[in-house]
Amino acid sequence: AIALANHPRLKAAQFQVQAASFQVEQFRAPLQPLLNGVASASVADHASRIGAGGLNASSIFTRTGYGFNVQQLLWDSGRNRELIAGARERQRSQEEMVRAHRATVLLRVRQAYYQTLRAQKALAVAQGTKENRDLLFRQISALAESNLRST
């Protein structure tokens, strides 16, 4: 769990999936309606010849203007549909990369676990061998001290 939560390659792959999902939305944007709005206003002093910092017509009036624009894609030759499909496939590909990285992390954690178990068993065998040799040395030393066996 710790390795899955903190592995940098796995986190990077998850961020790439998130970026790919935003790209799908980006390619879907032209299919949605677009609304733009603009407003402007000008205020003039009564009987003034200067408005908004410059010399204008002989009579300046206070005025306002506004407008809006609506755009909607009515016909598409398939370009946007193919862009969206490609972006979705890239997102699926990135999701598969996350799964692959996750599986690799789990495999490496398991390998490290079994290598640690193997090293612990090798250490236990080495300690057992040393204890047996120490016992054999003590026995031979005791026999030699008792003159029951030659040195």
Helices and strands as residue ranges (DSSP letters): H 2-6, H 8-28, G 29-31, E 34-42, E 50-51, E 54-55, E 63-71, H 79-145
